[in-house]
């Protein structure tokens, strides 16, 4: 087994410093930073694919019916955790229902 002679060198420190310089330049109006927004999730399409009413979908997956309605009507978008959950539901709805039923 090779002996370690010290901590491994990483680029974390220099990358962090460069990132902070970029933020400072942006705050001073010298640099325009690209904003990245998550792609919207089509909650209604996911629900329709599993052939459930809003009430059934909300009950089956433990989601507030009001939140579901707001997402579907475009009043607001799901947060990142809800987006991840909805993505899993879209791909494996039966698996999620089974997992929730076994709690």
C-alpha positions as CSV (number, residue, x, y, z in Angstrom):
1,X,0.0,0.0,0.0
2,X,1.6,3.3,-1.0
3,X,2.2,5.8,1.7
4,X,0.5,9.2,1.6
5,X,2.9,12.1,1.8
6,X,0.3,14.8,2.3
7,X,-3.1,16.0,1.3
8,X,-4.1,15.6,-2.3
9,X,-4.0,18.7,-4.3
10,X,-7.4,19.8,-5.7
11,X,-8.6,22.8,-7.6
12,X,-11.3,23.6,-5.0
13,X,-9.6,26.6,-3.5
14,X,-8.6,28.3,-6.7
15,X,-12.0,27.5,-8.2
16,X,-13.7,29.0,-5.2
17,X,-11.6,32.2,-5.4
18,X,-12.3,32.5,-9.1
19,X,-16.0,32.0,-8.5
20,X,-16.0,34.8,-5.9
21,X,-14.1,37.1,-8.2
22,X,-16.8,36.4,-10.9
23,X,-19.6,37.2,-8.5
24,X,-17.9,40.4,-7.4
25,X,-17.5,41.5,-11.0
26,X,-21.1,40.7,-11.6
27,X,-22.2,42.7,-8.6
28,X,-20.1,45.7,-9.8
29,X,-21.8,45.5,-13.3
30,X,-18.7,44.4,-15.1
31,X,-19.8,40.9,-16.1
32,X,-23.2,39.5,-17.1
33,X,-23.7,36.0,-15.7
34,X,-25.9,33.5,-17.4
35,X,-28.9,32.5,-15.4
36,X,-29.9,28.8,-15.6
37,X,-33.5,28.0,-14.8
38,X,-34.8,24.4,-14.4
39,X,-37.0,23.1,-17.2
40,X,-40.7,23.3,-16.3
41,X,-42.3,20.0,-15.3
42,X,-45.6,19.2,-17.0
43,X,-47.4,17.9,-13.9
44,X,-50.7,17.5,-15.6
45,X,-49.2,15.3,-18.3
46,X,-47.6,13.1,-15.7
47,X,-50.9,12.7,-13.9
48,X,-52.8,12.0,-17.1
49,X,-50.2,9.4,-18.0
50,X,-51.0,7.4,-14.9
51,X,-54.7,7.9,-15.6
52,X,-55.7,9.5,-12.2
53,X,-57.8,12.4,-11.2
54,X,-56.2,15.1,-9.2
55,X,-57.7,13.7,-6.0
56,X,-56.5,10.2,-6.7
57,X,-53.0,11.4,-7.7
58,X,-52.6,13.6,-4.6
59,X,-53.8,10.7,-2.4
60,X,-51.7,8.0,-4.0
61,X,-48.5,10.0,-4.0
62,X,-48.9,12.0,-0.8
63,X,-49.0,15.4,-2.5
64,X,-51.3,18.3,-1.4
65,X,-54.2,18.5,-3.8
66,X,-53.9,22.3,-3.7
67,X,-50.2,22.2,-4.6
68,X,-51.1,19.8,-7.4
69,X,-53.7,22.2,-8.7
70,X,-51.4,25.2,-8.5
71,X,-48.7,23.3,-10.4
72,X,-51.1,22.2,-13.1
73,X,-52.6,25.7,-13.5
74,X,-49.1,27.3,-13.7
75,X,-49.5,29.3,-10.5
76,X,-46.2,28.0,-9.3
77,X,-43.6,25.4,-10.1
78,X,-42.7,22.4,-7.9
79,X,-39.5,23.0,-5.9
80,X,-36.4,20.9,-6.7
81,X,-37.4,18.0,-4.3
82,X,-40.9,17.8,-5.7
83,X,-39.5,18.0,-9.3
84,X,-37.3,15.0,-8.5
85,X,-40.2,13.1,-7.0
86,X,-42.5,13.9,-10.0
87,X,-39.7,12.7,-12.3
88,X,-39.6,9.4,-10.5
89,X,-43.4,9.1,-10.6
90,X,-43.4,9.8,-14.3
91,X,-40.9,7.0,-15.0
92,X,-41.9,4.4,-12.4
93,X,-45.4,5.2,-11.0
94,X,-46.2,1.7,-9.8
95,X,-42.9,1.3,-8.1
96,X,-43.5,4.6,-6.2
97,X,-47.0,3.5,-5.2
98,X,-45.6,0.1,-4.0
99,X,-42.9,1.8,-2.0
100,X,-45.4,4.2,-0.4
101,X,-47.8,1.3,0.4
102,X,-45.1,-0.6,2.3
103,X,-44.5,2.2,4.8
